Amino acid sequence: MNQFTGEALVSKLKEGADKEISGYKVTGTFVVKNPNGLVLDIDGCSKNDNASLIAWTTNGGNNQKFLIEAQTDGSSKITASHSGKALTCLGDGKVVQSEWKNSDNQKWLIAQLDKGFVKFICKQNKKCLDIPGNSSKKGSKLQVYNDNGTNAQKFQLVKS
């Protein structure tokens, strides 16, 4: 398998070459922070399927910690520490947690960017994890969206 990073990974994915490539390999438990200072969070610390992935201020809760595990196909499984449920991109662009089914909408490619940032790309639809409008409003629901290179799609992994 070839390893690509950043825009090269996104470009190869758009060409339909996802079976030939792998993303940035990372394993561990992390707080995932956006440049606007907010972190990924499962809304209301819910343990239910279909609970939304939101952006929130850091509070140290386990609903803000995510286990990232490399998969054999080059993708990553990302699970919320408090619930053990996988981040899942839905057909309407929403991102929620749900029971792991080993499906492509639960697999994420992680592209390494400059200055210690990464972007998460849903394997199923090749869209990037995104905070709509790069909002700094607490409670903004994350989505998957076409790659646009903005800070709304950049994240730092802070070891937890």
N, C-alpha and C positions, 0 to 999 in steps of 0.2 A: 504494500500500500504506500502511496505517496502522501507526504504530509504537507499541507498548504496552510498558510496563515492569512489573516486579514482579508483584504480585497481579493486576493488570489483564490481563497477558499470560496468566497461568495460567487466569484466568476465561474469557478468550476461547477459549483452547485447549479447555477443557472443553465449550464451546458448539459445538465443531467448526468454528471459524472460522479454522483454521490457514492456509487459502489466502488470507485477506484481511489477514493481519498479518505483521509481521516482528519479530524480537527485536532486542536490543541489538547494534549492529554493531561488531565488533572484529576486527582482523587483526594477526597477529604471533606471535612465539614467546614463551611464558610458562611460568613455574612456577605451578602452581595450588595455592593454599594454603587450608586449612580453618581456621576460628577456633581449633581445638584445637592448631594448630601443625604438623600433619602436611601433607604435600604429596602430590599424585597421582603415581603411580609405576607403571611396568609391571613386574610381578613378575619378579625375577631378571634384569632387563635383557634378557628374552627378545625375540627377533625373530620368534617363531613366531605363527601365527594362534592365536586363543583363549587367549593369555596374559592373565591377569587384571589388571585395574586395581586397585591397592591403595593404601592410605595408608601413608606411610613418613616417617621423618625426612629432612630436607633433606641431600643429599650432593653436589649439584652435577652428578650424572650426567645424560647426555642422555635416559635413560629417565624423567627427571622434568621434561622440557621438552616442551611441546606446541605445535605450530603450529596456530593457529586461522585459518581462511580463510572469509570470507563467501561464501555461495553465492547464485545468482541468485534462489532462491525465498525468501530471507530467513532461511534457516537457516545454520548454520556446520558446516564439516567440521573435525574435531579429530584431528590425527595426532600420534603419538609421534615425537619428533625422531630417536631412535636407530634406529627400524625403518621409519618412513614409513607405518605401518599406522594405520588409522582406529579411533577409539573406536566400539564397536558395542554396542548394548543388545540382549540376547537375550530370547527369549520367557519364560524363567524368571526374569528380572530381573537376571541377571548382566551385568557390563560387561567387555568384553574388547577386545583389538585384533584387527583382521583387515584383509585386503586391501580397498581401497576399491571398492565396487560401486555407489555413488551411490544407495543405498536409504535409505528413511526411518528405518530403525533405526541408520543411521550419521550422521544429520543431527540437529543439536542447535540448539535455540533458546536464546539467552542472555538472561535477564531481569535487568535492572539492579535492584539492591536498594539500601537505605540504606547509608551509611557505607562505600561503595566495594566492597560485596559484589555478587556475581552468583549466579544459579542456572542450572543447565544442565537443559534439558527435552528429552527424547528426542522427536523429531517423530513417530515411529511410534505410541507408546503414551501420550504426554503425561505421562509420569512423570519425576520429578526425580532427577538424580544424587544419591546419598545414601550417607553412611557409616553403616552399620547401628548404631543406638543412639548415634550421635555418638561412637563409640569413639575413644579416644586410643591404642589398642593398635596398635603397628606391625604391618603385614601384614594389617590388616582389608581384606577384599575389598569394593569398592564395588558398589552395586546401583542400579537405578532403583526408585523407590518413590513412592507417592502423595504429592502436595505436602502438607507438614505445617508449613511455616514455621519449622522448627527450624534450629539451627546445623549439623545434619548435612547440610543441603542448601545451605549458604552457602559461597561460595568467593571468594578474592581472586585477581586476575590480577596476577602480578608479572612485569614485562617482563624477558625473559632475553636 
